[in-house]
Amino acid sequence: MKVRIRSPRDFCAGVIFLLFGLCAVLMGRGYPVGTARNMGAGYFPVVLGALLVLLGTVISIKSLMIAGEKLENIGLRPMLLVLLAIGVFAGSVDSLGIVAATTLMTVIGAAASPESRWREVVVLTLVLLGLSVGAFTYGLGLPFKLLPF
């Protein structure tokens, strides 16, 4: 019996969810899981990973039964710019502060799309700055410095 993938896009998405879920479960196993009432450090990654595995399985099976969209060519430039934006944020948030790191991430990420308009990028940057500073620095009390000085 030959298995035919009827929706390549859904199949790839399902496999990606499965892989991320398996990684989260495997990495979270090394920590105490605890219970829903008394969560350990491994509870969230294990539960979230298990949900991702379940979701990935359902999506992958669906892709074998229901026809869907084909895969498009993946643009190398947008993919590299988005990865660079994430890397720049991770590498600069401690040294430059959350304001500069978020600004750099947003501008580099926006360069990944030829449809980006600078006015929209400025508005998005300001909204993300408000949310990230408000949520992480003030809301959660994480020790991020705001500015490099």
Secondary structure, 3 states (H helix, E strand, C coil): CCCCCCCHHHHHHHHHHHHHHHHHHHHHCCCCCECCCCECCCHHHHHHHHHHHHHHHHHHHHHHHCCCCCCCCCCHHHHHHHHHHHHHHHHHHHHHCHHHHHHHHHHHHHCCCCCCCHHHHHHHHHHHHHHHHHHHHHHCCCCCCCCCC
